């Protein structure tokens, strides 16, 4: 269903599952490797990504950095994020490489998207407003998902993209959901953070929402909670949070 809404044929169940796992990994990533090039010479650097609701990748980059100079001349890039390996062999770690085009975020979009980026990287508030920093966006064109050793699947942009209707529904309801949950259900957030995500006790708040999960915040700490199944609207979010809070409390009992 989700790919039909994005204007492409529905994916086979196994590829749909791969696309879901790929989106989850990209949404959760706190760090990534960015590959740029200058005059044919490849260059790799560490960056700190966040995803916009539509899964485009947001990066806060300094104009003084090598990779930003590269992007101005050549917008074609690759970005790799990875998870944890299953054992001592690093090749068992799931990872996703996204290829796409990078562009500066237009000024009218910066306030909302920069706030979203900062909720995923709250420690960066110390330098995010320095004059040399600007928000960039990578629009995915294709991706390669490697689920572990010798398990690779190529994904087109339409296959990787989240359900457009769900993205729109959550974007419209996100501010109200976040305000309500943070005001009335701090205990539930604490149960999710400490019981399910293994975070220390603290004043946990709800941050960014998307079809794949949500961010939980306490000061500079961020924990990503992934929904059991992707959500499509505000009611799905409510149900998912209730289930997560129950599971968190059970884990703490």
Secondary structure as UniProt FT lines:
FT   HELIX           2..5
FT   TURN            6..7
FT   HELIX           13..28
FT   STRAND          32..38
FT   TURN            39..40
FT   STRAND          41..47
FT   STRAND          49..51
FT   TURN            53..54
FT   STRAND          57..62
FT   TURN            63..64
FT   HELIX           66..73
FT   STRAND          76..82
FT   HELIX           90..92
FT   STRAND          95..104
FT   HELIX           107..120
FT   HELIX           122..126
FT   TURN            127..129
FT   TURN            131..132
FT   STRAND          133..148
FT   TURN            149..150
FT   STRAND          151..156
FT   HELIX           157..160
FT   HELIX           164..184
FT   HELIX           186..191
FT   HELIX           192..196
FT   STRAND          205..210
FT   TURN            211..212
FT   STRAND          213..218
FT   TURN            219..220
FT   STRAND          221..226
FT   HELIX           234..252
//
